[in-house]
Every structure is written in structure tokens, then in C-alpha cells.
Amino acid sequence: MREALQDLWTSLSSIPHVAQILAAAYVTYLLVLACYIVLQKREPVATLSWILSLAALPYIGLFVFYLFGPQKIVRQRLRRGRSREGMSTYDAVCPPDANCTELARVGQATTGLSPSTATDVDWLLDGAATYAAIIDAIGKARRHVNLEYYIFEPDHAGTAMRDALMERARAGIKVRLLLDAVGSSKVGRTFLRPLLDAGAEVSWFHPRQLLKPLKRPWLNMRTHRKLVVVDGEVAFTGGINVTDDEDDSRNPNAYRDLHMRIRGQVVHSLQLVFLEDWIYATEQGPELFERGDLFPA
């Protein structure tokens, strides 16, 4: 190997001005990538960090940047734009006014959703309480259940949730389940088959593609949401995924986190969040969703 490298360098050295050519190529490489990174409008610290990494480690740095660096992909941005177009007709449930705080303005500018209100918020202090409350709400669903999770595992917690969804789907309730392809990678077809056979819809957020294993979205562009919306009237969100690792009734070393059960107009905003991700992941049209069903008065 060492001799081969020496032979390669000897061959390159025989090329006139090889050092100048390599230096020019290196500078061009840095300038092109630096311009690309700057145009992505990152935070200054992140921009400088990427440029220095690419300069110091041109090969490793370029590979890492390929996997984790790009912030936006044109096709994905267009798809998200199309999903939002179908939601532009929905009225703001709480338009900003003189009482709107600076934090509310920042939230609206970031999400595109107006500030909203909740009539009831219940704190759920651990996994066991959260799963029990969600399964109870699912069992009372009359029209639909929409779920989106980063981590959904085929263990006791996941099986209990799946079975609750399966029962409602068999009863004619519309069930939509959106899972992150990385966070929920342990979920397989065998686990999902009973749910699909019951009539539920299941989709994956940025699934891995066998023919394109290094395609960027599957690795770093994930959905980390933990969101459940039932009948457009009650929603659950917070920090608890569906896994025995967060079920303190079964695992004494379970992670401690918080979740919320919410009622009120803010549920409509959470419904919009789910629908945007669902339409984006499935490429279904916004016209599939009837406002009267998903956004009850």
C-alpha cells in the first residue's frame, strides 16, 4: 500500500505544475462550498464551523457535510409549500392584537400559525399515565385519530397503542399513523400488518431507499414530533414517545418526561401541524381532508 502511494505521488509529481494545480483545485473547492454554506443563511457560528471543518478535513469533512450539512432540499421545500397551500383557507383562530406578546409574534413568524387558546390543559407526568390517557381517548374516538411519532417501538407500549388503534379502525374510525423512518426503525411489516388489515393508514417520514442508501433526508431530516389528535377536539403532545423505555410502570429506569392533554382551539393548530406532515410524507392532496370532519366548530 505504501509503495503504491509512493508510485502515485511520483507519477503526479511528473506532471508540470502539479502543486499549483492541486492548490488551485483546493481553493476552488473551498470557495464553492463556502459560498453554498453562506447562502443557506445559517447562524454565524455554524457557518464558520462548517467552513473550517471542510478546510481542515477536506475528505472526511465533505462526507460529513453531505450527510448532515444541507438544510433545505428544493423538492422537499416545494412539496411542503404545496401542502401549506391547501391550508391557507383556514381562518386564524386567534388573530394577533394589542395583547399579543413578543413571544407569540416570534411563534407566528416561525410556524405560520396564529396564537391560539386552550380551554383545558392536563399535565401527564410519566409514560404510564400518558399511554393510559391516549389509549382512553382513542377508545372514545368517533371520527378520526391522527398520530405522528418519532419513536414508536413494537414492545408492550407500542403493541397496546397499536391494538387500540386497530380496534377503532375496525369500528370504521379513520386512523392515520405517521412514523419517522429512523426513530421507529424497529417497527416492521409484521407488526403493522394487523393495523393495516383493519383499515388504518400508515406512512413513513423520509423512508430509507435501498437504491439510494446515502440520500441525505433519511439521516438528518427527521420528524421528532410526538403528536396525537382525536376528532379534532383533544390533542396530546410533549416529550414522551411510544416505548417501554419511557414506561415507568414496567421499567424502573425509564426516562422521566412530560406530556400534555389539550382541549380548545389550539387543537386545530396541532391538527394543521399533523396534516402538513402527513400530506408532505404521503404526497396526498389537501383536498382529501374535509374541514368539517377535522376541524369541528
Contacts in CASP RR format, 6 or more apart in sequence:
PFRMAT RR
TARGET T0000
AUTHOR 0000-0000-0000
METHOD contacts of the structure
MODEL  1
MREALQDLWTSLSSIPHVAQILAAAYVTYLLVLACYIVLQKREPVATLSW
ILSLAALPYIGLFVFYLFGPQKIVRQRLRRGRSREGMSTYDAVCPPDANC
TELARVGQATTGLSPSTATDVDWLLDGAATYAAIIDAIGKARRHVNLEYY
IFEPDHAGTAMRDALMERARAGIKVRLLLDAVGSSKVGRTFLRPLLDAGA
EVSWFHPRQLLKPLKRPWLNMRTHRKLVVVDGEVAFTGGINVTDDEDDSR
NPNAYRDLHMRIRGQVVHSLQLVFLEDWIYATEQGPELFERGDLFPA
12 18 0 8 1.000
15 21 0 8 1.000
26 58 0 8 1.000
29 58 0 8 1.000
30 51 0 8 1.000
30 54 0 8 1.000
30 55 0 8 1.000
33 51 0 8 1.000
33 54 0 8 1.000
33 62 0 8 1.000
33 65 0 8 1.000
34 51 0 8 1.000
34 54 0 8 1.000
37 47 0 8 1.000
37 50 0 8 1.000
37 51 0 8 1.000
38 47 0 8 1.000
40 47 0 8 1.000
40 70 0 8 1.000
40 71 0 8 1.000
40 72 0 8 1.000
42 50 0 8 1.000
42 71 0 8 1.000
50 65 0 8 1.000
50 69 0 8 1.000
53 61 0 8 1.000
53 64 0 8 1.000
53 65 0 8 1.000
54 61 0 8 1.000
54 62 0 8 1.000
54 65 0 8 1.000
66 214 0 8 1.000
66 216 0 8 1.000
67 214 0 8 1.000
67 216 0 8 1.000
67 219 0 8 1.000
67 220 0 8 1.000
68 219 0 8 1.000
68 220 0 8 1.000
69 220 0 8 1.000
70 216 0 8 1.000
73 216 0 8 1.000
73 217 0 8 1.000
73 221 0 8 1.000
76 217 0 8 1.000
76 221 0 8 1.000
76 280 0 8 1.000
79 280 0 8 1.000
79 283 0 8 1.000
80 276 0 8 1.000
80 280 0 8 1.000
82 279 0 8 1.000
82 285 0 8 1.000
82 286 0 8 1.000
83 275 0 8 1.000
83 276 0 8 1.000
83 279 0 8 1.000
83 280 0 8 1.000
83 285 0 8 1.000
83 286 0 8 1.000
84 276 0 8 1.000
85 286 0 8 1.000
86 285 0 8 1.000
86 286 0 8 1.000
86 287 0 8 1.000
87 272 0 8 1.000
87 275 0 8 1.000
87 276 0 8 1.000
87 286 0 8 1.000
90 268 0 8 1.000
90 272 0 8 1.000
90 291 0 8 1.000
90 295 0 8 1.000
92 114 0 8 1.000
93 114 0 8 1.000
93 116 0 8 1.000
93 117 0 8 1.000
93 265 0 8 1.000
93 266 0 8 1.000
93 268 0 8 1.000
93 269 0 8 1.000
94 114 0 8 1.000
94 115 0 8 1.000
94 116 0 8 1.000
94 117 0 8 1.000
94 265 0 8 1.000
95 114 0 8 1.000
96 104 0 8 1.000
96 105 0 8 1.000
96 108 0 8 1.000
96 114 0 8 1.000
96 115 0 8 1.000
100 115 0 8 1.000
104 115 0 8 1.000
107 113 0 8 1.000
107 115 0 8 1.000
108 114 0 8 1.000
108 115 0 8 1.000
111 273 0 8 1.000
113 269 0 8 1.000
113 272 0 8 1.000
113 273 0 8 1.000
114 269 0 8 1.000
116 264 0 8 1.000
116 265 0 8 1.000
116 266 0 8 1.000
116 268 0 8 1.000
116 269 0 8 1.000
117 264 0 8 1.000
117 265 0 8 1.000
117 266 0 8 1.000
118 262 0 8 1.000
118 263 0 8 1.000
118 264 0 8 1.000
118 265 0 8 1.000
118 266 0 8 1.000
119 263 0 8 1.000
119 264 0 8 1.000
119 265 0 8 1.000
120 261 0 8 1.000
120 262 0 8 1.000
120 263 0 8 1.000
120 264 0 8 1.000
121 260 0 8 1.000
121 261 0 8 1.000
121 262 0 8 1.000
121 263 0 8 1.000
122 133 0 8 1.000
122 260 0 8 1.000
122 261 0 8 1.000
122 262 0 8 1.000
123 258 0 8 1.000
123 259 0 8 1.000
123 260 0 8 1.000
124 130 0 8 1.000
124 133 0 8 1.000
124 236 0 8 1.000
124 240 0 8 1.000
124 258 0 8 1.000
124 259 0 8 1.000
124 260 0 8 1.000
124 261 0 8 1.000
125 258 0 8 1.000
126 240 0 8 1.000
126 246 0 8 1.000
126 248 0 8 1.000
126 254 0 8 1.000
126 256 0 8 1.000
126 257 0 8 1.000
127 157 0 8 1.000
127 240 0 8 1.000
127 246 0 8 1.000
127 247 0 8 1.000
127 248 0 8 1.000
127 249 0 8 1.000
127 254 0 8 1.000
127 257 0 8 1.000
127 259 0 8 1.000
128 247 0 8 1.000
128 248 0 8 1.000
128 249 0 8 1.000
128 250 0 8 1.000
129 259 0 8 1.000
130 236 0 8 1.000
130 240 0 8 1.000
130 246 0 8 1.000
130 259 0 8 1.000
131 157 0 8 1.000
131 160 0 8 1.000
131 161 0 8 1.000
131 242 0 8 1.000
131 247 0 8 1.000
133 236 0 8 1.000
133 261 0 8 1.000
134 161 0 8 1.000
134 228 0 8 1.000
134 236 0 8 1.000
135 160 0 8 1.000
135 161 0 8 1.000
135 164 0 8 1.000
137 228 0 8 1.000
137 230 0 8 1.000
137 234 0 8 1.000
137 236 0 8 1.000
137 261 0 8 1.000
138 145 0 8 1.000
138 161 0 8 1.000
138 164 0 8 1.000
138 165 0 8 1.000
138 168 0 8 1.000
138 228 0 8 1.000
138 230 0 8 1.000
139 164 0 8 1.000
139 167 0 8 1.000
139 168 0 8 1.000
140 230 0 8 1.000
141 168 0 8 1.000
141 173 0 8 1.000
141 230 0 8 1.000
141 231 0 8 1.000
142 173 0 8 1.000
142 231 0 8 1.000
143 173 0 8 1.000
143 174 0 8 1.000
143 231 0 8 1.000
143 232 0 8 1.000
143 293 0 8 1.000
144 173 0 8 1.000
144 174 0 8 1.000
144 175 0 8 1.000
144 176 0 8 1.000
144 230 0 8 1.000
144 231 0 8 1.000
144 232 0 8 1.000
144 293 0 8 1.000
144 294 0 8 1.000
145 165 0 8 1.000
145 168 0 8 1.000
145 173 0 8 1.000
145 174 0 8 1.000
145 175 0 8 1.000
145 176 0 8 1.000
145 228 0 8 1.000
145 229 0 8 1.000
145 230 0 8 1.000
145 231 0 8 1.000
146 176 0 8 1.000
146 178 0 8 1.000
146 227 0 8 1.000
146 228 0 8 1.000
146 229 0 8 1.000
146 230 0 8 1.000
146 271 0 8 1.000
146 274 0 8 1.000
146 275 0 8 1.000
146 278 0 8 1.000
147 165 0 8 1.000
147 175 0 8 1.000
147 176 0 8 1.000
147 177 0 8 1.000
147 178 0 8 1.000
147 227 0 8 1.000
147 228 0 8 1.000
147 229 0 8 1.000
148 177 0 8 1.000
148 178 0 8 1.000
148 179 0 8 1.000
148 205 0 8 1.000
148 223 0 8 1.000
148 225 0 8 1.000
148 226 0 8 1.000
148 227 0 8 1.000
148 228 0 8 1.000
148 274 0 8 1.000
148 277 0 8 1.000
148 278 0 8 1.000
149 177 0 8 1.000
149 178 0 8 1.000
149 179 0 8 1.000
149 180 0 8 1.000
149 184 0 8 1.000
149 225 0 8 1.000
149 226 0 8 1.000
149 227 0 8 1.000
149 241 0 8 1.000
149 242 0 8 1.000
150 180 0 8 1.000
150 183 0 8 1.000
150 184 0 8 1.000
150 222 0 8 1.000
150 223 0 8 1.000
150 224 0 8 1.000
150 225 0 8 1.000
150 226 0 8 1.000
150 241 0 8 1.000
151 180 0 8 1.000
151 183 0 8 1.000
151 184 0 8 1.000
151 241 0 8 1.000
151 242 0 8 1.000
151 243 0 8 1.000
152 158 0 8 1.000
152 161 0 8 1.000
152 177 0 8 1.000
152 179 0 8 1.000
152 183 0 8 1.000
152 184 0 8 1.000
152 187 0 8 1.000
152 241 0 8 1.000
152 242 0 8 1.000
152 243 0 8 1.000
153 184 0 8 1.000
153 186 0 8 1.000
153 187 0 8 1.000
153 241 0 8 1.000
153 242 0 8 1.000
153 243 0 8 1.000
153 244 0 8 1.000
153 245 0 8 1.000
154 162 0 8 1.000
154 186 0 8 1.000
154 187 0 8 1.000
154 188 0 8 1.000
154 191 0 8 1.000
155 243 0 8 1.000
155 244 0 8 1.000
156 244 0 8 1.000
156 247 0 8 1.000
156 250 0 8 1.000
157 242 0 8 1.000
157 243 0 8 1.000
157 244 0 8 1.000
157 246 0 8 1.000
157 247 0 8 1.000
157 250 0 8 1.000
158 242 0 8 1.000
158 243 0 8 1.000
159 191 0 8 1.000
161 242 0 8 1.000
162 191 0 8 1.000
162 192 0 8 1.000
162 194 0 8 1.000
162 195 0 8 1.000
165 175 0 8 1.000
165 177 0 8 1.000
165 195 0 8 1.000
165 198 0 8 1.000
165 200 0 8 1.000
166 194 0 8 1.000
166 195 0 8 1.000
166 198 0 8 1.000
166 200 0 8 1.000
167 198 0 8 1.000
168 175 0 8 1.000
169 175 0 8 1.000
169 195 0 8 1.000
169 198 0 8 1.000
169 199 0 8 1.000
169 200 0 8 1.000
170 198 0 8 1.000
170 199 0 8 1.000
174 201 0 8 1.000
175 195 0 8 1.000
175 198 0 8 1.000
175 199 0 8 1.000
175 200 0 8 1.000
175 201 0 8 1.000
176 200 0 8 1.000
176 201 0 8 1.000
176 202 0 8 1.000
176 203 0 8 1.000
176 274 0 8 1.000
176 278 0 8 1.000
177 195 0 8 1.000
177 200 0 8 1.000
177 201 0 8 1.000
177 202 0 8 1.000
177 203 0 8 1.000
178 202 0 8 1.000
178 203 0 8 1.000
178 204 0 8 1.000
178 205 0 8 1.000
178 223 0 8 1.000
178 274 0 8 1.000
178 277 0 8 1.000
178 278 0 8 1.000
178 281 0 8 1.000
179 187 0 8 1.000
179 202 0 8 1.000
179 203 0 8 1.000
179 204 0 8 1.000
179 205 0 8 1.000
180 204 0 8 1.000
180 205 0 8 1.000
180 206 0 8 1.000
180 222 0 8 1.000
180 223 0 8 1.000
180 224 0 8 1.000
181 204 0 8 1.000
181 205 0 8 1.000
181 206 0 8 1.000
181 207 0 8 1.000
181 208 0 8 1.000
181 218 0 8 1.000
182 206 0 8 1.000
182 208 0 8 1.000
182 218 0 8 1.000
182 219 0 8 1.000
182 222 0 8 1.000
183 222 0 8 1.000
192 202 0 8 1.000
195 202 0 8 1.000
196 202 0 8 1.000
201 282 0 8 1.000
203 278 0 8 1.000
203 281 0 8 1.000
203 282 0 8 1.000
204 281 0 8 1.000
205 222 0 8 1.000
205 223 0 8 1.000
205 277 0 8 1.000
205 281 0 8 1.000
206 217 0 8 1.000
206 218 0 8 1.000
206 221 0 8 1.000
206 222 0 8 1.000
206 223 0 8 1.000
206 281 0 8 1.000
207 218 0 8 1.000
208 218 0 8 1.000
209 215 0 8 1.000
209 218 0 8 1.000
223 277 0 8 1.000
225 237 0 8 1.000
225 273 0 8 1.000
225 274 0 8 1.000
225 277 0 8 1.000
226 236 0 8 1.000
226 237 0 8 1.000
226 238 0 8 1.000
226 239 0 8 1.000
226 240 0 8 1.000
226 241 0 8 1.000
226 259 0 8 1.000
227 235 0 8 1.000
227 236 0 8 1.000
227 237 0 8 1.000
227 270 0 8 1.000
227 273 0 8 1.000
227 274 0 8 1.000
228 235 0 8 1.000
228 236 0 8 1.000
228 237 0 8 1.000
229 235 0 8 1.000
229 267 0 8 1.000
229 270 0 8 1.000
229 271 0 8 1.000
229 274 0 8 1.000
231 296 0 8 1.000
232 267 0 8 1.000
232 268 0 8 1.000
232 271 0 8 1.000
232 294 0 8 1.000
232 295 0 8 1.000
232 296 0 8 1.000
233 263 0 8 1.000
233 264 0 8 1.000
233 267 0 8 1.000
233 296 0 8 1.000
234 261 0 8 1.000
234 262 0 8 1.000
234 263 0 8 1.000
234 267 0 8 1.000
235 261 0 8 1.000
235 262 0 8 1.000
235 263 0 8 1.000
235 266 0 8 1.000
235 267 0 8 1.000
235 270 0 8 1.000
235 271 0 8 1.000
236 259 0 8 1.000
236 260 0 8 1.000
236 261 0 8 1.000
236 262 0 8 1.000
237 259 0 8 1.000
237 260 0 8 1.000
237 262 0 8 1.000
237 270 0 8 1.000
238 257 0 8 1.000
238 258 0 8 1.000
238 259 0 8 1.000
238 260 0 8 1.000
239 257 0 8 1.000
239 258 0 8 1.000
239 259 0 8 1.000
240 246 0 8 1.000
240 257 0 8 1.000
240 258 0 8 1.000
240 259 0 8 1.000
244 250 0 8 1.000
244 251 0 8 1.000
244 254 0 8 1.000
245 251 0 8 1.000
245 254 0 8 1.000
245 255 0 8 1.000
246 254 0 8 1.000
246 255 0 8 1.000
246 257 0 8 1.000
247 254 0 8 1.000
248 254 0 8 1.000
248 256 0 8 1.000
262 270 0 8 1.000
268 295 0 8 1.000
271 294 0 8 1.000
271 295 0 8 1.000
275 286 0 8 1.000
275 289 0 8 1.000
275 294 0 8 1.000
278 284 0 8 1.000
279 285 0 8 1.000
279 286 0 8 1.000
END
